[in-house]
């Protein structure tokens, strides 16, 4: 039984796995549950790690915010759309991402 009221915001968890680690298999298993969403991986690390130097010093707030925006946009526009359990597109609040980083 859930102790969280149904109108309360649900916690969000992200799983990041490396290639050939079994994370895609786990994602498909979790996606079978009605209360979880396991979207197709956008391969953020593979795509962005080579680009990190282009963002400059990430301890500078403006540079970090640009990186966050680029990663969020990349995921939101992934060729395999990320949708929630209601079929609506998932979007990210950039400020919350920056605040919690």
Beta strands, then each sheet from edge to edge (+ up, - down):
end
